[in-house]
Amino acid sequence: MVFAGKRPSNLGVSNGQLAPCPNSPNCVSSQSADVLHKIAPLTFTSTPEQAIANLKKIIESLPRTKIITESQDYLYAEFKSALLGFVDDVEFYLDRNANVIQVRSASRLGQSDLGVNRKRIETIRAKFS
């Protein structure tokens, strides 16, 4: 069974911002103001180009992951859960002004994700730093 749902239409960067999280608890974003959804952006000391290349390698090393969109300042990947094939949309935006990579990870379907999106970003952060 695959619970993919439709790819959201609000993905991408608009005026330096990733899409806001919905009210449901199954989303985290480094650009969110509220405690429920807030997560720290990824920080780096390398060049921005090295940082995004490093991030891409990490994403590609993770299981059930597919990079859908890629540019010099943006990566969008789909992550599938092992058991039922739920799809999460995960975005990374290289914010050159702040010298960080903004992140957003959101479940496509359902309400609770049992903390999966937050854990995923923290796993990526650990490999990234």
Accessible surface in RSA format (square Angstrom, percent):
REM  Atomic radii and reference values for relative SASA: ProtOr
REM  Chains: A
REM  Algorithm: Lee & Richards
REM  Probe-radius: 1.40
REM  Slices: 20
REM RES _ NUM      All-atoms   Total-Side   Main-Chain    Non-polar    All polar
REM                ABS   REL    ABS   REL    ABS   REL    ABS   REL    ABS   REL
RES MET A   1   178.08  92.2 115.63  76.5  62.45 148.7 109.34  93.0  68.74  91.1
RES VAL A   2    97.70  64.3  66.09  59.8  31.61  76.2  66.09  57.4  31.61  85.7
RES PHE A   3    68.18  34.1  65.02  40.3   3.16   8.2  68.01  41.2   0.17   0.5
RES ALA A   4    30.36  27.9  28.46  43.9   1.90   4.3  28.46  40.1   1.90   5.0
RES GLY A   5    40.04  49.4   0.00   N/A  40.04  49.4  19.90  54.6  20.14  45.1
RES LYS A   6   185.01  90.3 167.41 102.7  17.60  41.9 114.79 103.3  70.22  74.8
RES ARG A   7   119.87  50.3  97.61  49.8  22.26  53.0  36.32  49.6  83.55  50.6
RES PRO A   8    45.96  33.5  28.52  26.0  17.45  63.4  39.14  32.3   6.83  42.4
RES SER A   9   122.13 103.2  80.08 106.9  42.05  96.9  56.03 119.3  66.10  92.6
RES ASN A  10    78.38  54.0  60.82  58.8  17.56  42.3  42.18 101.5  36.20  35.0
RES LEU A  11    40.19  22.4  13.58   9.7  26.62  66.9  14.01   9.8  26.18  70.4
RES GLY A  12    21.12  26.0   0.00   N/A  21.12  26.0  18.17  49.9   2.95   6.6
RES VAL A  13    56.69  37.3  22.37  20.3  34.32  82.7  22.64  19.7  34.05  92.4
RES SER A  14    74.02  62.5  66.64  88.9   7.38  17.0  43.88  93.4  30.14  42.2
RES ASN A  15   151.17 104.2 110.73 107.0  40.44  97.4  39.91  96.1 111.26 107.5
RES GLY A  16    27.70  34.2   0.00   N/A  27.70  34.2  17.15  47.1  10.55  23.6
RES GLN A  17    94.36  52.8  92.53  67.6   1.83   4.3  36.34  77.4  58.01  44.0
RES LEU A  18     6.07   3.4   0.00   0.0   6.07  15.2   0.17   0.1   5.89  15.9
RES ALA A  19    10.63   9.8   2.28   3.5   8.35  19.0   9.15  12.9   1.48   3.9
RES PRO A  20   112.36  81.9  98.27  89.6  14.09  51.2 107.56  88.8   4.80  29.8
RES CYS A  21    22.87  17.3   1.74   1.9  21.13  49.7   1.78   4.5  21.09  22.7
RES PRO A  22    64.91  47.3  51.07  46.6  13.84  50.3  64.57  53.3   0.34   2.1
RES ASN A  23   147.76 101.9 127.84 123.5  19.91  47.9  35.16  84.6 112.60 108.8
RES SER A  24    15.81  13.4  10.09  13.5   5.72  13.2   8.23  17.5   7.59  10.6
RES PRO A  25    60.89  44.4  47.99  43.7  12.90  46.9  47.99  39.6  12.90  80.2
RES ASN A  26     2.73   1.9   2.73   2.6   0.00   0.0   0.00   0.0   2.73   2.6
RES CYS A  27     0.47   0.4   0.00   0.0   0.47   1.1   0.00   0.0   0.47   0.5
RES VAL A  28     6.18   4.1   6.18   5.6   0.00   0.0   6.18   5.4   0.00   0.0
RES SER A  29     2.62   2.2   2.62   3.5   0.00   0.0   0.49   1.0   2.13   3.0
RES SER A  30     4.94   4.2   0.00   0.0   4.94  11.4   0.00   0.0   4.94   6.9
RES GLN A  31    44.42  24.8  13.31   9.7  31.11  74.1  16.96  36.1  27.46  20.8
RES SER A  32    16.82  14.2   5.61   7.5  11.22  25.8  11.25  24.0   5.57   7.8
RES ALA A  33   110.10 101.2  68.94 106.4  41.16  93.6  77.90 109.7  32.20  85.3
RES ASP A  34    67.07  47.0  60.22  59.9   6.85  16.2  46.73 110.0  20.34  20.3
RES VAL A  35   141.86  93.3 127.49 115.4  14.36  34.6 128.89 112.0  12.96  35.2
RES LEU A  36    96.82  53.9  82.88  59.3  13.94  35.1  88.84  62.4   7.98  21.5
RES HIS A  37    10.49   5.7  10.49   7.3   0.00   0.0   9.08   9.4   1.41   1.6
RES LYS A  38    89.09  43.5  83.76  51.4   5.33  12.7  60.17  54.2  28.92  30.8
RES ILE A  39     5.93   3.4   1.46   1.1   4.47  10.8   5.93   4.3   0.00   0.0
RES ALA A  40    55.59  51.1  46.75  72.1   8.84  20.1  49.97  70.4   5.62  14.9
RES PRO A  41    32.80  23.9  31.35  28.6   1.45   5.3  31.35  25.9   1.45   9.0
RES LEU A  42     0.27   0.2   0.01   0.0   0.26   0.7   0.27   0.2   0.00   0.0
RES THR A  43    92.82  66.0  83.41  84.6   9.41  22.4  50.57  67.9  42.25  63.9
RES PHE A  44    21.74  10.9   4.47   2.8  17.26  44.9  12.11   7.3   9.63  27.6
RES THR A  45   149.51 106.3 111.65 113.2  37.86  90.2  84.76 113.9  64.75  97.9
RES SER A  46    48.44  40.9  28.53  38.1  19.92  45.9  38.15  81.2  10.29  14.4
RES THR A  47    68.07  48.4  63.38  64.3   4.70  11.2  64.53  86.7   3.54   5.4
RES PRO A  48    30.49  22.2  30.49  27.8   0.00   0.0  30.49  25.2   0.00   0.0
RES GLU A  49    98.42  56.5  93.57  70.8   4.84  11.5  62.58 121.0  35.84  29.3
RES GLN A  50   107.82  60.3 100.98  73.8   6.84  16.3  37.99  80.9  69.83  53.0
RES ALA A  51     1.40   1.3   0.00   0.0   1.40   3.2   1.40   2.0   0.00   0.0
RES ILE A  52    21.04  12.0  20.60  15.3   0.44   1.1  20.60  14.8   0.44   1.2
RES ALA A  53    51.18  47.1  43.50  67.1   7.69  17.5  49.03  69.1   2.15   5.7
RES ASN A  54    57.36  39.6  56.15  54.3   1.20   2.9  14.43  34.7  42.92  41.5
RES LEU A  55     0.00   0.0   0.00   0.0   0.00   0.0   0.00   0.0   0.00   0.0
RES LYS A  56    62.19  30.3  62.19  38.2   0.00   0.0  22.44  20.2  39.74  42.3
RES LYS A  57   144.98  70.7 139.10  85.3   5.88  14.0  90.53  81.5  54.45  58.0
RES ILE A  58    14.50   8.3  12.39   9.2   2.12   5.1  14.50  10.4   0.00   0.0
RES ILE A  59     0.04   0.0   0.04   0.0   0.00   0.0   0.04   0.0   0.00   0.0
RES GLU A  60   104.31  59.9  73.50  55.6  30.81  73.4  35.21  68.1  69.09  56.4
RES SER A  61    80.55  68.1  42.19  56.3  38.36  88.4  48.11 102.4  32.44  45.5
RES LEU A  62    26.51  14.8  20.10  14.4   6.42  16.1  20.22  14.2   6.29  16.9
RES PRO A  63    86.21  62.8  69.30  63.2  16.91  61.5  81.12  67.0   5.08  31.6
RES ARG A  64   124.60  52.3  95.13  48.5  29.47  70.2  58.30  79.7  66.30  40.2
RES THR A  65    33.40  23.8   1.23   1.2  32.17  76.7   1.99   2.7  31.41  47.5
RES LYS A  66   134.02  65.4 129.46  79.4   4.56  10.9  82.29  74.1  51.73  55.1
RES ILE A  67    39.52  22.5  13.98  10.4  25.53  61.5  13.98  10.1  25.53  69.3
RES ILE A  68    49.01  27.9  17.87  13.3  31.14  75.0  20.66  14.9  28.35  76.9
RES THR A  69    61.03  43.4  57.14  57.9   3.89   9.3  44.18  59.3  16.85  25.5
RES GLU A  70    90.38  51.9  60.12  45.5  30.26  72.1  20.00  38.7  70.37  57.5
RES SER A  71    61.30  51.8  46.10  61.5  15.19  35.0  49.21 104.8  12.09  16.9
RES GLN A  72   134.41  75.2 120.34  87.9  14.07  33.5  44.67  95.1  89.74  68.1
RES ASP A  73    36.70  25.7  36.63  36.5   0.06   0.1  11.20  26.4  25.49  25.4
RES TYR A  74    22.88  10.7  22.88  13.0   0.00   0.0  21.56  16.2   1.32   1.6
RES LEU A  75     1.55   0.9   1.55   1.1   0.00   0.0   1.55   1.1   0.00   0.0
RES TYR A  76     5.46   2.5   5.46   3.1   0.00   0.0   5.46   4.1   0.00   0.0
RES ALA A  77     0.00   0.0   0.00   0.0   0.00   0.0   0.00   0.0   0.00   0.0
RES GLU A  78    22.95  13.2  21.65  16.4   1.30   3.1   2.71   5.2  20.23  16.5
RES PHE A  79    11.29   5.6  10.42   6.5   0.87   2.3  10.42   6.3   0.87   2.5
RES LYS A  80    93.02  45.4  87.50  53.7   5.52  13.1  32.43  29.2  60.59  64.5
RES SER A  81    46.27  39.1  33.86  45.2  12.40  28.6  41.74  88.9   4.52   6.3
RES ALA A  82    75.98  69.9  45.43  70.1  30.54  69.5  46.11  64.9  29.86  79.1
RES LEU A  83   162.83  90.7 138.60  99.2  24.22  60.9 140.08  98.4  22.75  61.2
RES LEU A  84    69.57  38.7  69.24  49.5   0.33   0.8  69.35  48.7   0.22   0.6
RES GLY A  85     8.43  10.4   0.00   N/A   8.43  10.4   7.20  19.8   1.23   2.7
RES PHE A  86    77.15  38.6  76.35  47.3   0.80   2.1  76.35  46.3   0.80   2.3
RES VAL A  87     3.81   2.5   2.26   2.0   1.55   3.7   2.26   2.0   1.55   4.2
RES ASP A  88    11.57   8.1  11.57  11.5   0.00   0.0   0.26   0.6  11.30  11.3
RES ASP A  89     1.50   1.0   1.45   1.4   0.05   0.1   0.42   1.0   1.08   1.1
RES VAL A  90     0.00   0.0   0.00   0.0   0.00   0.0   0.00   0.0   0.00   0.0
RES GLU A  91     0.03   0.0   0.03   0.0   0.00   0.0   0.03   0.1   0.00   0.0
RES PHE A  92     0.00   0.0   0.00   0.0   0.00   0.0   0.00   0.0   0.00   0.0
RES TYR A  93    36.71  17.1  36.71  20.9   0.00   0.0   8.93   6.7  27.77  34.2
RES LEU A  94     1.33   0.7   0.01   0.0   1.32   3.3   0.01   0.0   1.32   3.6
RES ASP A  95    21.64  15.2  21.64  21.5   0.01   0.0   0.43   1.0  21.21  21.2
RES ARG A  96    94.85  39.8  74.09  37.8  20.76  49.4  52.50  71.7  42.36  25.7
RES ASN A  97   155.89 107.5 117.46 113.5  38.44  92.5  33.82  81.4 122.07 118.0
RES ALA A  98    56.80  52.2  30.87  47.6  25.93  59.0  41.46  58.4  15.35  40.6
RES ASN A  99    73.52  50.7  68.81  66.5   4.71  11.3  22.23  53.5  51.29  49.6
RES VAL A 100    19.71  13.0  19.71  17.8   0.00   0.0  19.71  17.1   0.00   0.0
RES ILE A 101     0.00   0.0   0.00   0.0   0.00   0.0   0.00   0.0   0.00   0.0
RES GLN A 102    18.85  10.5  18.85  13.8   0.00   0.0   0.00   0.0  18.85  14.3
RES VAL A 103     0.00   0.0   0.00   0.0   0.00   0.0   0.00   0.0   0.00   0.0
RES ARG A 104     9.44   4.0   9.44   4.8   0.00   0.0   0.03   0.0   9.41   5.7
RES SER A 105     0.00   0.0   0.00   0.0   0.00   0.0   0.00   0.0   0.00   0.0
RES ALA A 106     7.40   6.8   7.28  11.2   0.12   0.3   7.28  10.3   0.12   0.3
RES SER A 107    22.44  19.0   9.68  12.9  12.76  29.4   7.11  15.1  15.33  21.5
RES ARG A 108    40.87  17.2  12.47   6.4  28.40  67.6   6.96   9.5  33.91  20.6
RES LEU A 109    74.31  41.4  62.08  44.4  12.22  30.7  66.02  46.4   8.28  22.3
RES GLY A 110    60.28  74.3   0.00   N/A  60.28  74.3  37.32 102.4  22.96  51.4
RES GLN A 111   120.94  67.6 115.95  84.7   4.99  11.9  55.87 118.9  65.07  49.4
RES SER A 112    73.99  62.5  47.92  63.9  26.08  60.1  35.56  75.7  38.43  53.8
RES ASP A 113    21.44  15.0  11.18  11.1  10.26  24.3  13.00  30.6   8.44   8.4
RES LEU A 114   152.08  84.7 132.39  94.7  19.69  49.5 143.83 101.0   8.25  22.2
RES GLY A 115    32.16  39.7   0.00   N/A  32.16  39.7  26.80  73.6   5.35  12.0
RES VAL A 116    66.81  44.0  65.49  59.3   1.32   3.2  66.20  57.5   0.61   1.6
RES ASN A 117     0.20   0.1   0.20   0.2   0.00   0.0   0.20   0.5   0.00   0.0
RES ARG A 118    82.94  34.8  82.42  42.0   0.51   1.2  47.16  64.5  35.77  21.7
RES LYS A 119   132.55  64.7 129.10  79.2   3.44   8.2 100.98  90.9  31.57  33.6
RES ARG A 120    34.24  14.4  26.91  13.7   7.33  17.4  15.98  21.8  18.25  11.1
RES ILE A 121     0.00   0.0   0.00   0.0   0.00   0.0   0.00   0.0   0.00   0.0
RES GLU A 122    71.60  41.1  66.43  50.3   5.17  12.3  40.55  78.4  31.05  25.4
RES THR A 123    63.78  45.4  57.30  58.1   6.48  15.5  37.77  50.7  26.02  39.3
RES ILE A 124     0.10   0.1   0.10   0.1   0.00   0.0   0.10   0.1   0.00   0.0
RES ARG A 125    51.08  21.4  51.08  26.0   0.00   0.0  42.69  58.3   8.39   5.1
RES ALA A 126    74.94  68.9  49.39  76.2  25.56  58.1  57.30  80.7  17.64  46.7
RES LYS A 127   109.69  53.5  81.34  49.9  28.35  67.5  39.98  36.0  69.70  74.2
RES PHE A 128    15.99   8.0   4.41   2.7  11.58  30.1   4.41   2.7  11.58  33.1
RES SER A 129   116.53  98.5  54.16  72.3  62.37 143.7  68.53 145.9  48.00  67.2
END  Absolute sums over single chains surface
CHAIN  1 A     7121.8       5525.2       1596.5       4265.0       2856.8
END  Absolute sums over all chains
TOTAL          7121.8       5525.2       1596.5       4265.0       2856.8
